[in-house]
């Protein structure tokens, strides 16, 4: 199959979906541009701050993207390009984009509060607390994993004598230096736009030029060489400060500017695929369909059966529960006008789908290397495939190495972006757990006032997340895929019950919600079965088998309890209607 055809057809379908289904959803739910959003009614200069649509789009897209739409499609390619493409398109249009748009809409109609608070208004306090506990623990795992990924990307390599190997550490030191410079640029950008009222257009041009400058500086001057542990501590201090700072200082400007890196990466990829196609080389050597079970296992570990593995492995490229936390956590508190909800939430998800299709084309181009197990790390597969396609275009033969470096660097930058957003979201969740509907941390007294203090809530989150990252998060990370997709199912459930209460059409949520519940419960049952087998076999890892089995069982119970509550709520709503 030709990668150009897959790319063009896929993007065309996504554009048509945005213009038709996306607009239909806006009309069904009653998007009202004249209605004030929480960023204005609740404005506090810290979390609730109106953002211009391009700036908020940058934050939202940077936060939900990261490496997810790259990793998932590449790993799931073992089932063939047809299943991957179909799930990205069908899942993205009718599952993920509806989920993201609905979560943002429900939140802005509930004072910008999280999905947990939305659940409280329809299903009660017990359901809210269950959802928040689950979401918070998932976010702690995200903080642990992304913190570890960032530290690994920055850390120095040491020789056998314990000295820093500056040659082997150069790439990591470069990434660290560019990331530090990028934060400084973002703070300056935020100060100019929000405190000196500089024009967004002019500031953007200056910001992009500054990004290019910091990349050039970082590639040529990178004097910081630290260990993994040192970087983990530094990252913890950074996210502690970044997550309590007003959003206009760092979060909005950094994510807006970093989105240009992602847009640039996608443009480079599209040029590579189409340019290579014109020379007759943008081929996809992946079979259309390989079978219902992963027998290839390039990484050495089989994904198992296509159902449920395909739908759990491809998360951000089709549907991801993390998106509902971003949409109802930070994005809803910054949305300037309801008319911006469709392009930011529904459109942002479809752009992720486009990135997932690009990732499929990349792995297809170097399929022989991937299938043989020679090149299996998703980021490396993506950067290798795209850079090789670029290098095959006449006149661009010498750009392959530079393109590879920039692509890997761009993906690394987004891990840091998602990390700090996840920390802020976890802080919101921790605070909301102790509060009643409509309360803020300023309204409570006693121990609740201490626990809901933004700094205290963030400090607890950072200590737990970074502490887990320094110890054993990798042992429970295999559960993240299923837990993230369970979060998506519960997000769909929450919005469906809220729309039902508001008297609006919620039928578009029912099948996606039921399907994702079946997918995640099936996946968790497979996990439970494999870990019970590990317990029976004994050995060194038996303790973690117990931990994973217990967590999987608890997640199944959580899913069933909340699903039953949700079904009862919707049945009651239908009867009352």
TORFI-241821 format. One record per residue (C-alpha): chain; x negated, y, z negated; residue number from 1; residue in one letter. Coordinates in steps of 0.001 Angstrom, whole numbers. Layout:
BEGIN
['A' [X Y Z] NUM 'a']
...
This chain:
BEGIN
['A' [0 0 0] 1 'x']
['A' [-1203 3531 778] 2 'x']
['A' [-1640 5763 -2259] 3 'x']
['A' [-596 8887 -349] 4 'x']
['A' [2826 7411 411] 5 'x']
['A' [3335 6374 -3223] 6 'x']
['A' [2331 9834 -4448] 7 'x']
['A' [4423 11876 -2012] 8 'x']
['A' [7550 9717 -2308] 9 'x']
['A' [7260 9651 -6098] 10 'x']
['A' [6862 13429 -6442] 11 'x']
['A' [9707 14065 -3982] 12 'x']
['A' [12035 11885 -6065] 13 'x']
['A' [11024 13710 -9244] 14 'x']
['A' [11686 17129 -7676] 15 'x']
['A' [15128 16059 -6456] 16 'x']
['A' [15934 14659 -9920] 17 'x']
['A' [14999 17957 -11588] 18 'x']
['A' [17164 19994 -9204] 19 'x']
['A' [20175 17670 -9476] 20 'x']
['A' [20319 15562 -12634] 21 'x']
['A' [18449 18113 -14752] 22 'x']
['A' [20834 20913 -13771] 23 'x']
['A' [23826 18631 -14300] 24 'x']
['A' [22668 17944 -17866] 25 'x']
['A' [22328 21691 -18514] 26 'x']
['A' [25935 22224 -17422] 27 'x']
['A' [27241 19230 -19378] 28 'x']
['A' [25678 20413 -22623] 29 'x']
['A' [26421 24102 -22155] 30 'x']
['A' [22983 25724 -21989] 31 'x']
['A' [23693 29383 -22804] 32 'x']
['A' [21047 32022 -21877] 33 'x']
['A' [22953 34672 -23866] 34 'x']
['A' [22708 32747 -27141] 35 'x']
['A' [19918 33660 -29559] 36 'x']
['A' [17407 30887 -30209] 37 'x']
['A' [15862 30013 -33605] 38 'x']
['A' [12596 31715 -32610] 39 'x']
['A' [14546 34981 -32959] 40 'x']
['A' [17120 34197 -35666] 41 'x']
['A' [14562 32489 -37939] 42 'x']
['A' [11436 34387 -36870] 43 'x']
['A' [8779 34300 -39597] 44 'x']
['A' [5567 35083 -37717] 45 'x']
['A' [4075 31683 -38618] 46 'x']
['A' [6105 28771 -37192] 47 'x']
['A' [9066 30604 -35663] 48 'x']
['A' [7546 32879 -33006] 49 'x']
['A' [9133 33573 -29579] 50 'x']
['A' [6848 32513 -26741] 51 'x']
['A' [6959 33411 -23081] 52 'x']
['A' [8078 30461 -20970] 53 'x']
['A' [4674 29791 -19293] 54 'x']
['A' [2928 29904 -22683] 55 'x']
['A' [5408 27529 -24302] 56 'x']
['A' [5291 25235 -21286] 57 'x']
['A' [1535 25072 -21760] 58 'x']
['A' [1920 24166 -25443] 59 'x']
['A' [4653 21592 -24856] 60 'x']
['A' [2974 19903 -21908] 61 'x']
['A' [-461 19859 -23560] 62 'x']
['A' [1022 18322 -26713] 63 'x']
['A' [3060 15570 -25077] 64 'x']
['A' [544 14662 -22368] 65 'x']
['A' [-2906 13817 -23697] 66 'x']
['A' [-4169 10481 -22441] 67 'x']
['A' [-778 8728 -22636] 68 'x']
['A' [350 9016 -18987] 69 'x']
['A' [-3132 7867 -17950] 70 'x']
['A' [-3594 4897 -20283] 71 'x']
['A' [-150 3295 -19957] 72 'x']
['A' [214 2968 -16164] 73 'x']
['A' [-3380 1770 -15770] 74 'x']
['A' [-2979 -948 -18412] 75 'x']
['A' [451 -1999 -17098] 76 'x']
['A' [-853 -2248 -13517] 77 'x']
['A' [-1571 -5922 -14248] 78 'x']
['A' [2124 -6556 -13442] 79 'x']
['A' [1812 -4934 -9992] 80 'x']
['A' [2337 -1434 -8624] 81 'x']
['A' [6075 -1856 -7928] 82 'x']
['A' [7173 -2489 -11560] 83 'x']
['A' [4975 386 -12765] 84 'x']
['A' [6274 2842 -10172] 85 'x']
['A' [9914 1867 -10704] 86 'x']
['A' [9728 2235 -14485] 87 'x']
['A' [7892 5572 -14260] 88 'x']
['A' [10567 6966 -11919] 89 'x']
['A' [13691 5396 -13434] 90 'x']
['A' [12436 5652 -17002] 91 'x']
['A' [11153 9189 -16564] 92 'x']
['A' [14272 10593 -14904] 93 'x']
['A' [17046 8806 -16805] 94 'x']
['A' [15342 7927 -20103] 95 'x']
['A' [12346 10102 -20992] 96 'x']
['A' [13397 13461 -19552] 97 'x']
['A' [16921 13088 -20976] 98 'x']
['A' [15404 12161 -24351] 99 'x']
['A' [13038 15172 -24376] 100 'x']
['A' [15636 17660 -23114] 101 'x']
['A' [18277 16387 -25534] 102 'x']
['A' [15928 16513 -28543] 103 'x']
['A' [14943 20114 -27784] 104 'x']
['A' [18550 21172 -27188] 105 'x']
['A' [19847 19543 -30389] 106 'x']
['A' [17055 21163 -32371] 107 'x']
['A' [17584 24712 -31087] 108 'x']
['A' [21272 24358 -31964] 109 'x']
['A' [20200 23331 -35499] 110 'x']
['A' [17915 26244 -36444] 111 'x']
['A' [14888 24657 -34783] 112 'x']
['A' [14797 21839 -37333] 113 'x']
['A' [13524 18360 -36579] 114 'x']
['A' [15431 15324 -35341] 115 'x']
['A' [15514 14153 -38961] 116 'x']
['A' [17668 17156 -39904] 117 'x']
['A' [19838 16592 -36822] 118 'x']
['A' [20454 13043 -38047] 119 'x']
['A' [21395 14393 -41484] 120 'x']
['A' [24207 16464 -39971] 121 'x']
['A' [25814 13422 -38320] 122 'x']
['A' [24680 10245 -40086] 123 'x']
['A' [23928 11502 -43597] 124 'x']
['A' [20991 11989 -45940] 125 'x']
['A' [20018 8297 -46160] 126 'x']
['A' [19563 8022 -42377] 127 'x']
['A' [17587 11278 -42383] 128 'x']
['A' [15170 10061 -45057] 129 'x']
['A' [14645 6708 -43300] 130 'x']
['A' [13930 8449 -40019] 131 'x']
['A' [11547 10969 -41596] 132 'x']
['A' [9605 8279 -43483] 133 'x']
['A' [9169 6315 -40262] 134 'x']
['A' [8255 9422 -38223] 135 'x']
['A' [5800 10658 -40850] 136 'x']
['A' [3970 7326 -41081] 137 'x']
['A' [3811 7183 -37266] 138 'x']
['A' [2305 10680 -37191] 139 'x']
['A' [-246 9729 -39870] 140 'x']
['A' [-1329 6899 -37576] 141 'x']
['A' [-1563 9358 -34661] 142 'x']
['A' [-3718 11721 -36749] 143 'x']
['A' [-5961 8818 -37737] 144 'x']
['A' [-6337 7519 -34192] 145 'x']
['A' [-6764 10856 -32441] 146 'x']
['A' [-9101 12111 -35145] 147 'x']
['A' [-11243 9030 -34635] 148 'x']
['A' [-11134 9417 -30831] 149 'x']
['A' [-12211 13065 -31054] 150 'x']
['A' [-15020 12255 -33509] 151 'x']
['A' [-16235 9424 -31265] 152 'x']
['A' [-16198 11803 -28295] 153 'x']
['A' [-18303 14352 -30215] 154 'x']
['A' [-20668 12174 -32248] 155 'x']
['A' [-24390 11755 -31692] 156 'x']
['A' [-26109 8492 -30790] 157 'x']
['A' [-29002 7403 -32986] 158 'x']
['A' [-32160 5400 -32254] 159 'x']
['A' [-33180 2359 -34306] 160 'x']
['A' [-35391 4611 -36449] 161 'x']
['A' [-32388 6796 -37339] 162 'x']
['A' [-33358 9794 -35182] 163 'x']
['A' [-30862 11462 -32853] 164 'x']
['A' [-31136 10244 -29262] 165 'x']
['A' [-30499 13573 -27533] 166 'x']
['A' [-30495 12063 -24056] 167 'x']
['A' [-27828 9473 -24892] 168 'x']
['A' [-25899 12068 -26951] 169 'x']
['A' [-25916 14838 -24329] 170 'x']
['A' [-22457 14136 -22902] 171 'x']
['A' [-20830 14022 -26356] 172 'x']
['A' [-22679 17143 -27515] 173 'x']
['A' [-21493 18925 -24362] 174 'x']
['A' [-17870 17989 -25039] 175 'x']
['A' [-18163 19149 -28653] 176 'x']
['A' [-19697 22492 -27676] 177 'x']
['A' [-17097 23196 -25000] 178 'x']
['A' [-14300 22331 -27436] 179 'x']
['A' [-15680 24741 -30061] 180 'x']
['A' [-16062 27543 -27514] 181 'x']
['A' [-12569 26818 -26234] 182 'x']
['A' [-11088 27391 -29713] 183 'x']
['A' [-12880 30758 -29958] 184 'x']
['A' [-11533 31785 -26538] 185 'x']
['A' [-7998 30767 -27539] 186 'x']
['A' [-8094 32885 -30716] 187 'x']
['A' [-9309 35888 -28708] 188 'x']
['A' [-6574 35305 -26109] 189 'x']
['A' [-3870 35149 -28789] 190 'x']
['A' [-5138 38347 -30392] 191 'x']
['A' [-5101 40201 -27050] 192 'x']
['A' [-1628 39038 -25997] 193 'x']
['A' [195 39193 -29347] 194 'x']
['A' [-1592 41989 -31185] 195 'x']
['A' [-2853 44213 -28383] 196 'x']
['A' [102 43530 -26039] 197 'x']
['A' [-2183 42793 -23120] 198 'x']
['A' [-374 41619 -19972] 199 'x']
['A' [-35 37840 -19697] 200 'x']
['A' [-1161 37788 -16046] 201 'x']
['A' [-4381 39719 -16594] 202 'x']
['A' [-5078 37869 -19861] 203 'x']
['A' [-4577 34533 -18101] 204 'x']
['A' [-7099 35391 -15392] 205 'x']
['A' [-9607 36480 -18042] 206 'x']
['A' [-8859 33329 -20067] 207 'x']
['A' [-9381 30981 -17123] 208 'x']
['A' [-12661 32704 -16229] 209 'x']
['A' [-13703 32358 -19887] 210 'x']
['A' [-12874 28630 -19793] 211 'x']
['A' [-15125 28187 -16771] 212 'x']
['A' [-17858 30153 -18551] 213 'x']
['A' [-17605 28056 -21721] 214 'x']
['A' [-17840 24870 -19647] 215 'x']
['A' [-20989 26139 -17936] 216 'x']
['A' [-22471 27162 -21310] 217 'x']
['A' [-21540 23848 -22919] 218 'x']
['A' [-23103 21814 -20128] 219 'x']
['A' [-26375 23699 -20442] 220 'x']
['A' [-26518 24455 -24186] 221 'x']
['A' [-25241 21949 -26751] 222 'x']
['A' [-27383 22053 -29909] 223 'x']
['A' [-24955 20329 -32303] 224 'x']
['A' [-25636 16610 -32961] 225 'x']
['A' [-23677 15112 -35869] 226 'x']
['A' [-22551 11666 -37002] 227 'x']
['A' [-19050 10244 -36620] 228 'x']
['A' [-18278 10764 -40327] 229 'x']
['A' [-19455 14384 -40230] 230 'x']
['A' [-17264 15097 -37217] 231 'x']
['A' [-14273 13411 -38876] 232 'x']
['A' [-14638 15737 -41868] 233 'x']
['A' [-15021 18792 -39606] 234 'x']
['A' [-11997 17762 -37560] 235 'x']
['A' [-10018 17340 -40793] 236 'x']
['A' [-10946 20859 -41925] 237 'x']
['A' [-10057 22232 -38490] 238 'x']
['A' [-6602 20653 -38299] 239 'x']
['A' [-5897 21715 -41895] 240 'x']
['A' [-6529 25339 -40949] 241 'x']
['A' [-4952 25144 -37484] 242 'x']
['A' [-1749 23528 -38736] 243 'x']
['A' [-932 26216 -41315] 244 'x']
['A' [-2099 29187 -39239] 245 'x']
['A' [553 31251 -37404] 246 'x']
['A' [1243 29652 -34017] 247 'x']
['A' [313 32822 -32110] 248 'x']
['A' [-3268 32737 -33436] 249 'x']
['A' [-4288 29346 -32064] 250 'x']
['A' [-1556 26871 -31126] 251 'x']
['A' [213 28936 -28455] 252 'x']
['A' [-2872 30417 -26746] 253 'x']
['A' [-5008 27278 -26973] 254 'x']
['A' [-2340 24986 -25570] 255 'x']
['A' [-1442 27497 -22866] 256 'x']
['A' [-5043 27819 -21720] 257 'x']
['A' [-5752 24098 -22053] 258 'x']
['A' [-2741 23362 -19829] 259 'x']
['A' [-4682 24949 -16976] 260 'x']
['A' [-7305 22239 -17399] 261 'x']
['A' [-4595 19617 -17029] 262 'x']
['A' [-3050 21374 -14032] 263 'x']
['A' [-6525 21613 -12524] 264 'x']
['A' [-7117 17911 -13159] 265 'x']
['A' [-3831 17025 -11440] 266 'x']
['A' [-4553 19291 -8456] 267 'x']
['A' [-8013 17768 -8056] 268 'x']
['A' [-6451 14305 -8203] 269 'x']
['A' [-3795 15141 -5596] 270 'x']
['A' [-6456 16636 -3285] 271 'x']
['A' [-8535 13492 -3754] 272 'x']
['A' [-5670 11093 -3001] 273 'x']
['A' [-4294 13004 -4] 274 'x']
['A' [-7733 13929 1364] 275 'x']
['A' [-8893 10336 1068] 276 'x']
['A' [-5656 9234 2729] 277 'x']
['A' [-6330 11358 5796] 278 'x']
['A' [-9638 9552 6219] 279 'x']
['A' [-7824 6222 5952] 280 'x']
['A' [-9214 5330 2541] 281 'x']
['A' [-6522 5997 -108] 282 'x']
['A' [-5578 2336 -290] 283 'x']
['A' [-3993 606 -3268] 284 'x']
['A' [-5295 -2934 -3555] 285 'x']
['A' [-2962 -3836 -6427] 286 'x']
['A' [-456 -6537 -5498] 287 'x']
['A' [3129 -5287 -5372] 288 'x']
['A' [4054 -7802 -8067] 289 'x']
['A' [1773 -10227 -9888] 290 'x']
['A' [4308 -12154 -11970] 291 'x']
['A' [6327 -11916 -15151] 292 'x']
['A' [3333 -12662 -17367] 293 'x']
['A' [-52 -10972 -17537] 294 'x']
['A' [-2494 -13731 -16628] 295 'x']
['A' [-5128 -11287 -15384] 296 'x']
['A' [-6027 -9700 -18764] 297 'x']
['A' [-8921 -7477 -17531] 298 'x']
['A' [-9698 -6373 -21102] 299 'x']
['A' [-9758 -9954 -22351] 300 'x']
['A' [-6377 -9666 -24088] 301 'x']
['A' [-3154 -10455 -22219] 302 'x']
['A' [-252 -8007 -22485] 303 'x']
['A' [2093 -10983 -22489] 304 'x']
['A' [5432 -11010 -20678] 305 'x']
['A' [6520 -8078 -18518] 306 'x']
['A' [9557 -7709 -20751] 307 'x']
['A' [8979 -6053 -23157] 308 'x']
['A' [5274 -5282 -22487] 309 'x']
['A' [5812 -3045 -19438] 310 'x']
['A' [8231 -773 -21309] 311 'x']
['A' [6079 -552 -24431] 312 'x']
['A' [2747 -108 -22627] 313 'x']
['A' [3963 2709 -20353] 314 'x']
['A' [5063 5208 -22978] 315 'x']
['A' [4326 8866 -22200] 316 'x']
['A' [4618 8266 -18448] 317 'x']
['A' [8268 7214 -18804] 318 'x']
['A' [9583 7769 -22343] 319 'x']
['A' [7864 8404 -25669] 320 'x']
['A' [9279 8981 -29135] 321 'x']
['A' [6441 11384 -29937] 322 'x']
['A' [7986 13818 -27439] 323 'x']
['A' [11149 14211 -29524] 324 'x']
['A' [9008 15215 -32505] 325 'x']
['A' [7176 17821 -30422] 326 'x']
['A' [10359 19157 -28831] 327 'x']
['A' [12241 19407 -32133] 328 'x']
['A' [9157 20304 -34161] 329 'x']
['A' [7070 23038 -32587] 330 'x']
['A' [8674 23762 -29193] 331 'x']
['A' [12165 24461 -30582] 332 'x']
['A' [10734 27028 -32995] 333 'x']
['A' [9123 28974 -30136] 334 'x']
['A' [11723 28746 -27349] 335 'x']
['A' [12526 32301 -26309] 336 'x']
['A' [15695 31572 -24301] 337 'x']
['A' [17911 28507 -23846] 338 'x']
['A' [17477 28736 -20063] 339 'x']
['A' [13806 27761 -20599] 340 'x']
['A' [14796 24410 -22145] 341 'x']
['A' [15319 22553 -18862] 342 'x']
['A' [12007 23486 -17187] 343 'x']
['A' [9998 22976 -20372] 344 'x']
['A' [11538 19733 -21670] 345 'x']
['A' [13081 18003 -18637] 346 'x']
['A' [10515 19451 -16220] 347 'x']
['A' [7585 18801 -18551] 348 'x']
['A' [8477 15108 -18736] 349 'x']
['A' [8711 14835 -14942] 350 'x']
['A' [5244 16392 -14594] 351 'x']
['A' [4011 13627 -16891] 352 'x']
['A' [5653 11120 -14571] 353 'x']
['A' [3692 12661 -11690] 354 'x']
['A' [475 12230 -13695] 355 'x']
['A' [1418 8593 -14339] 356 'x']
['A' [1815 8038 -10570] 357 'x']
['A' [-1587 9645 -9981] 358 'x']
['A' [-3055 7237 -12569] 359 'x']
['A' [-1500 4323 -10687] 360 'x']
['A' [-3159 5522 -7472] 361 'x']
['A' [-6503 5828 -9287] 362 'x']
['A' [-6508 2281 -10633] 363 'x']
['A' [-5284 1038 -7252] 364 'x']
['A' [-8287 2543 -5514] 365 'x']
['A' [-10799 680 -7713] 366 'x']
['A' [-8558 -2327 -8371] 367 'x']
['A' [-11312 -4884 -7722] 368 'x']
['A' [-13475 -3360 -10468] 369 'x']
['A' [-10548 -3180 -12881] 370 'x']
['A' [-9199 -6682 -12226] 371 'x']
['A' [-12650 -8205 -12662] 372 'x']
['A' [-13080 -6526 -16040] 373 'x']
['A' [-16003 -4419 -14814] 374 'x']
['A' [-14279 -1045 -15420] 375 'x']
['A' [-11388 -1252 -17898] 376 'x']
['A' [-11391 1831 -20176] 377 'x']
['A' [-8368 3802 -18837] 378 'x']
['A' [-10045 7233 -18957] 379 'x']
['A' [-13074 5849 -17118] 380 'x']
['A' [-10838 4048 -14596] 381 'x']
['A' [-8918 7275 -13925] 382 'x']
['A' [-12018 9459 -13590] 383 'x']
['A' [-13850 6871 -11467] 384 'x']
['A' [-10936 6316 -9080] 385 'x']
['A' [-10200 10012 -8527] 386 'x']
['A' [-13849 11072 -8265] 387 'x']
['A' [-14571 8296 -5740] 388 'x']
['A' [-11608 9397 -3632] 389 'x']
['A' [-12870 12973 -3732] 390 'x']
['A' [-16351 11814 -2785] 391 'x']
['A' [-14988 10003 283] 392 'x']
['A' [-13639 13252 1777] 393 'x']
['A' [-15966 14728 4411] 394 'x']
['A' [-17913 17626 2931] 395 'x']
['A' [-17280 16585 -709] 396 'x']
['A' [-19692 13664 -909] 397 'x']
['A' [-21833 15396 -3529] 398 'x']
['A' [-18992 16264 -5904] 399 'x']
['A' [-18323 12797 -7293] 400 'x']
['A' [-20510 13033 -10389] 401 'x']
['A' [-19346 16563 -11288] 402 'x']
['A' [-15687 15612 -10764] 403 'x']
['A' [-16087 12533 -12977] 404 'x']
['A' [-17593 14595 -15814] 405 'x']
['A' [-14878 17268 -15626] 406 'x']
['A' [-12060 14708 -15538] 407 'x']
['A' [-13350 12880 -18622] 408 'x']
['A' [-13884 16208 -20393] 409 'x']
['A' [-10329 17342 -19624] 410 'x']
['A' [-8814 14174 -21096] 411 'x']
['A' [-10974 14587 -24216] 412 'x']
['A' [-9795 18181 -24733] 413 'x']
['A' [-6183 17031 -24843] 414 'x']
['A' [-6840 14542 -27617] 415 'x']
['A' [-7781 17489 -29864] 416 'x']
['A' [-4663 19389 -28753] 417 'x']
['A' [-2354 16473 -29568] 418 'x']
['A' [-4158 15943 -32877] 419 'x']
['A' [-3453 19397 -34223] 420 'x']
['A' [155 19345 -32974] 421 'x']
['A' [711 15952 -34643] 422 'x']
['A' [-633 17353 -37937] 423 'x']
['A' [1732 20332 -37829] 424 'x']
['A' [4651 18016 -36993] 425 'x']
['A' [3754 15727 -39901] 426 'x']
['A' [3749 18759 -42193] 427 'x']
['A' [7265 19669 -41039] 428 'x']
['A' [8428 16094 -41671] 429 'x']
['A' [6866 15960 -45119] 430 'x']
['A' [8530 19239 -46091] 431 'x']
['A' [11952 18272 -44720] 432 'x']
['A' [11953 14992 -46641] 433 'x']
['A' [12240 16896 -49933] 434 'x']
['A' [14748 19487 -48716] 435 'x']
['A' [18503 19405 -48328] 436 'x']
['A' [20090 20505 -45028] 437 'x']
['A' [19718 24265 -44610] 438 'x']
['A' [17047 24620 -47315] 439 'x']
['A' [13526 25920 -46794] 440 'x']
['A' [10501 25529 -49049] 441 'x']
['A' [11218 29040 -50359] 442 'x']
['A' [14601 27939 -51751] 443 'x']
['A' [13433 25112 -54054] 444 'x']
['A' [11770 25022 -57468] 445 'x']
['A' [9708 22629 -59586] 446 'x']
['A' [7768 19767 -58008] 447 'x']
['A' [9628 20244 -54708] 448 'x']
['A' [8252 23771 -54428] 449 'x']
['A' [4719 22395 -54830] 450 'x']
['A' [5153 19486 -52409] 451 'x']
['A' [6869 21574 -49738] 452 'x']
['A' [4288 24339 -49840] 453 'x']
['A' [2869 24400 -46261] 454 'x']
['A' [-755 24154 -47404] 455 'x']
['A' [-85 21304 -49868] 456 'x']
['A' [2022 19347 -47347] 457 'x']
['A' [-688 19765 -44700] 458 'x']
['A' [-3496 18850 -47105] 459 'x']
['A' [-1746 15584 -48057] 460 'x']
['A' [-1234 14798 -44374] 461 'x']
['A' [-4845 15504 -43441] 462 'x']
['A' [-6271 13482 -46329] 463 'x']
['A' [-4070 10494 -45459] 464 'x']
['A' [-4716 10735 -41711] 465 'x']
['A' [-8456 11337 -41778] 466 'x']
['A' [-8859 8807 -44615] 467 'x']
['A' [-7098 6154 -42546] 468 'x']
['A' [-9185 7144 -39532] 469 'x']
['A' [-12363 6515 -41524] 470 'x']
['A' [-11196 3083 -42654] 471 'x']
['A' [-8887 666 -40913] 472 'x']
['A' [-6412 2359 -38561] 473 'x']
['A' [-7531 133 -35673] 474 'x']
['A' [-6099 -2879 -37495] 475 'x']
['A' [-2541 -1528 -37336] 476 'x']
['A' [-2867 484 -34094] 477 'x']
['A' [-1462 -2445 -32037] 478 'x']
['A' [1917 -1665 -33658] 479 'x']
['A' [1872 1921 -32414] 480 'x']
['A' [3295 1167 -28962] 481 'x']
['A' [6403 -520 -30336] 482 'x']
['A' [6825 2002 -33160] 483 'x']
['A' [6542 4919 -30716] 484 'x']
['A' [9190 3423 -28448] 485 'x']
['A' [11386 2675 -31461] 486 'x']
['A' [11059 6350 -32320] 487 'x']
['A' [12315 7127 -28797] 488 'x']
['A' [15326 4853 -29306] 489 'x']
['A' [16124 6563 -32602] 490 'x']
['A' [15675 9977 -30980] 491 'x']
['A' [18206 9004 -28310] 492 'x']
['A' [20527 7759 -31050] 493 'x']
['A' [20197 11000 -33026] 494 'x']
['A' [20991 13241 -30063] 495 'x']
['A' [23868 11007 -28943] 496 'x']
['A' [25550 11209 -32350] 497 'x']
['A' [24986 14967 -32542] 498 'x']
['A' [26438 15566 -29069] 499 'x']
['A' [29411 13401 -30045] 500 'x']
['A' [29980 15529 -33132] 501 'x']
['A' [29687 18709 -31025] 502 'x']
['A' [32278 17370 -28599] 503 'x']
['A' [29827 17207 -25686] 504 'x']
['A' [29141 14449 -23173] 505 'x']
['A' [26717 11902 -24670] 506 'x']
['A' [27301 8959 -22323] 507 'x']
['A' [23958 9485 -20565] 508 'x']
['A' [22245 8459 -23841] 509 'x']
['A' [24056 5199 -24537] 510 'x']
['A' [22361 2786 -22114] 511 'x']
['A' [18817 4209 -22595] 512 'x']
['A' [19309 4008 -26373] 513 'x']
['A' [20532 395 -26272] 514 'x']
['A' [17814 -646 -23819] 515 'x']
['A' [14979 878 -25866] 516 'x']
['A' [16309 -705 -29058] 517 'x']
['A' [16297 -4135 -27393] 518 'x']
['A' [12804 -3512 -25967] 519 'x']
['A' [11279 -2470 -29284] 520 'x']
['A' [12959 -5119 -31405] 521 'x']
['A' [11837 -7793 -28921] 522 'x']
['A' [8275 -6436 -28958] 523 'x']
['A' [8204 -6337 -32743] 524 'x']
['A' [9506 -9911 -32929] 525 'x']
['A' [6668 -11032 -30638] 526 'x']
['A' [4228 -9173 -32909] 527 'x']
['A' [5764 -10801 -35971] 528 'x']
['A' [5472 -14239 -34378] 529 'x']
['A' [1807 -13784 -33378] 530 'x']
['A' [808 -12532 -36837] 531 'x']
['A' [2628 -15364 -38586] 532 'x']
['A' [583 -17690 -36369] 533 'x']
['A' [-2547 -15783 -37456] 534 'x']
['A' [-1601 -16246 -41103] 535 'x']
['A' [-1121 -19964 -40561] 536 'x']
['A' [-4510 -20224 -38850] 537 'x']
['A' [-6282 -18406 -41694] 538 'x']
['A' [-9671 -16801 -41187] 539 'x']
['A' [-11290 -13431 -41858] 540 'x']
['A' [-8473 -11286 -40463] 541 'x']
['A' [-5615 -12942 -42314] 542 'x']
['A' [-5062 -9946 -44645] 543 'x']
['A' [-4363 -7645 -41717] 544 'x']
['A' [-2085 -10296 -40212] 545 'x']
['A' [-11 -10042 -43397] 546 'x']
['A' [2 -6226 -43167] 547 'x']
['A' [1066 -6190 -39504] 548 'x']
['A' [3712 -8842 -40064] 549 'x']
['A' [5233 -6922 -42992] 550 'x']
['A' [5230 -3628 -41068] 551 'x']
['A' [6776 -5261 -37994] 552 'x']
['A' [9513 -6840 -40119] 553 'x']
['A' [10246 -3516 -41849] 554 'x']
['A' [10465 -1729 -38486] 555 'x']
['A' [12977 -4294 -37212] 556 'x']
['A' [15090 -3776 -40340] 557 'x']
['A' [14830 13 -39938] 558 'x']
['A' [15927 -189 -36306] 559 'x']
['A' [18920 -2376 -37142] 560 'x']
['A' [20039 -239 -40108] 561 'x']
['A' [19869 3037 -38182] 562 'x']
['A' [21440 1498 -35072] 563 'x']
['A' [24389 183 -37113] 564 'x']
['A' [24815 3576 -38798] 565 'x']
['A' [24666 5306 -35426] 566 'x']
['A' [27197 2978 -33822] 567 'x']
['A' [29564 3449 -36750] 568 'x']
['A' [29175 7223 -36499] 569 'x']
['A' [29901 7279 -32757] 570 'x']
['A' [32864 4901 -33176] 571 'x']
['A' [34303 7206 -35855] 572 'x']
['A' [33755 10220 -33591] 573 'x']
['A' [35549 8489 -30720] 574 'x']
['A' [38460 7540 -32962] 575 'x']
['A' [38782 11094 -34301] 576 'x']
['A' [38620 12515 -30781] 577 'x']
